[in-house]
């Protein structure tokens, strides 16, 4: 598979109150065509900021200060607004975690799907409506001819999430970014949404970037994983390798915190301490204040990403 997206040295900062918050700091990652890639880490690690930066949806006081986002070799960070509008929703789409935040409550769901189709395909409203109904059928909503005229508040949480997926795939994008798409749903609906989304990506040949903290979803639906901590990528590996033998202490700690079928409930563990402030970043390795394998040099020497024999990469002095 050839590479569809390459993010190189991406840095996104928020300037507030005279302080600079380094939400994303020199991040690089790649996604191949048709591949399912996971981006995992604790809340506040910068995962969603990467997604919004890739879509060029970072709002003030945020700003992309460095890096490139290459889509089919073209740096989309250099495009003007009109060019980016054609890319966003056409070549790249995003499924958000809170449907009621991103669905307009005053507009029928069919019109919201049709809008994306009209913008990117330049067809008439009647044709766009028919395509919207077909897309509702594609995301397995019952009675799509009726649902097309519903308002968002008339739908359940799972149905609203399917509407967001319908809007995202309406123009058959090359890349679908899913930002915590099942957070507000119960376990049964979570499984349905993930199965639907992955089936659609497989059927359409669409690459998937799944942003989540749920390692169970990662294990079941993804091919590779990037682990993020305090604004940086700390490990990159195949799903098999990351669960078999994690190479960064933070990845190992995340796995240790996960509920496993062979572990008693009272054995649940957590990572000691808290993630560092993105305003006052600790010297050396950003994880060293919480690391169980910390060495004296970890507090002084910032580690770089190191290629590993397994084919993955890790940001740790243990591999230096």
C-alpha positions, -999 to 999 in steps of 0.1 A, spaced: 0 0 0 13 34 -9 11 63 15 -19 85 14 -12 110 41 22 121 56 23 145 86 57 160 91 69 180 121 34 193 129 33 218 158 1 234 169 1 259 198 -25 279 217 -16 314 227 -36 325 257 -30 349 286 5 356 274 13 319 276 21 293 249 4 259 253 22 234 231 -8 211 223 11 193 195 48 194 193 68 183 163 45 153 154 51 131 124 29 102 112 18 84 81 -13 66 68 -14 43 39 -43 39 14 -71 17 28 -53 13 62 -68 16 97 -45 35 120 -51 43 157 -39 74 176 -42 67 214 -33 84 246 -47 100 277 -72 128 276 -54 161 269 -25 144 251 -31 163 219 -49 136 198 -79 157 188 -57 187 181 -38 166 155 -71 158 138 -83 194 138 -49 205 124 -51 179 96 -85 192 87 -74 228 92 -102 234 117 -80 248 145 -98 278 160 -84 308 178 -64 312 199 -49 280 183 -24 282 155 -4 257 134 31 271 138 52 245 119 50 213 98 34 199 67 3 178 60 8 160 27 -23 145 10 -12 126 -21 20 146 -19 3 180 -18 8 201 14 -27 211 23 -15 237 48 -4 259 19 -39 259 2 -62 289 3 -97 286 19 -115 278 -13 -91 250 -22 -93 236 13 -131 236 12 -129 213 -18 -105 190 1 -124 190 34 -154 167 30 -143 156 -4 -109 140 0 -108 141 38 -137 139 62 -142 137 100 -166 121 124 -169 140 156 -176 126 191 -205 149 199 -232 148 172 -254 175 187 -224 199 187 -218 195 150 -253 188 136 -274 219 131 -306 215 152 -326 237 129 -319 219 96 -332 185 86 -306 158 85 -311 151 48 -304 187 39 -272 185 60 -260 155 40 -271 170 7 -251 202 14 -219 183 13 -229 165 -19 -239 197 -36 -207 215 -27 -184 187 -39 -203 173 -68 -221 204 -81 -254 187 -87 -290 199 -83 -309 196 -50 -332 168 -61 -303 146 -71 -284 155 -39 -315 145 -19 -316 111 -37 -279 105 -29 -285 115 7 -312 88 10 -288 63 -6 -262 73 19 -286 69 48 -293 34 35 -256 28 33 -252 36 71 -280 12 78 -306 36 91 -342 22 88 -367 39 66 -342 64 50 -369 80 29 -386 91 62 -354 98 83 -341 122 56 -368 147 68 -361 143 105 -344 170 127 -315 158 148 -335 160 181 -359 134 167 -331 108 165 -314 87 192 -277 91 200 -267 61 179 -287 74 149 -272 108 152 -238 93 151 -248 74 119 -259 108 104 -224 122 111 -209 91 94 -233 96 65 -222 133 61 -185 122 63 -187 95 36 -213 111 13 -185 121 -12 -165 89 -7 -133 105 8 -99 89 7 -94 95 45 -119 93 73 -108 108 107 -129 95 136 -124 114 168 -137 93 198 -168 83 177 -183 61 203 -176 80 236 -212 90 244 -228 56 234 -236 25 253 -214 -6 247 -238 -23 223 -242 8 201 -205 14 202 -199 -20 186 -225 -14 160 -210 20 151 -174 7 149 -184 -23 128 -204 0 104 -176 25 101 -149 -1 94 -171 -20 69 -178 13 50 -141 21 49 -133 -14 36 -161 -12 10 -151 23 -2 -113 18 1 -111 46 26 -83 50 51 -93 54 87 -76 74 115 -93 63 147 -86 86 177 -94 69 209 -83 59 244 -101 25 241 -74 -1 235 -101 -27 229 -113 -9 198 -77 -5 187 -70 -42 190 -101 -52 171 -103 -27 142 -68 -12 135 -37 -22 116 -11 1 133 -11 24 163 6 57 172 8 63 210 8 100 221 19 116 253 21 153 262 19 165 226 44 140 212 43 106 195 62 82 218 57 49 200 47 36 166 40 -1 160 18 -27 144 -12 -38 165 4 -72 170 37 -58 182 23 -31 205 1 -56 224 28 -84 224 58 -63 235 53 -25 240 86 -7 236 78 25 255 71 25 292 41 47 287 26 23 262 32 -6 287 16 15 314 -15 21 293 -19 -16 286 -14 -23 323 -43 0 331 -67 -17 307 -93 -42 319 -84 -76 305 -106 -107 305 -80 -127 325 -75 -100 352 -95 -97 384 -114 -65 388 -96 -56 421 -62 -57 402 -71 -26 382 -40 -3 380 -34 33 372 -4 54 361 10 73 391 11 111 388 -4 135 362 5 145 326 28 175 326 17 211 319 20 220 282 31 255 293 60 243 315 73 211 299 97 191 320 133 188 308 144 155 293 118 129 286 83 142 292 72 109 308 101 106 332 83 119 363 58 91 360 80 63 345 87 31 364 119 25 344 134 60 348 172 65 346 192 95 358 197 107 322 160 107 315 155 140 334 181 158 312 183 142 278 152 146 254 149 112 236 144 111 199 124 85 179 145 54 174 139 27 148 135 -7 163 143 -42 151 105 -51 152 98 -25 126 83 0 149 97 32 165 99 45 201 109 77 218 129 63 248 165 63 260 162 26 267 166 22 229 192 49 224 
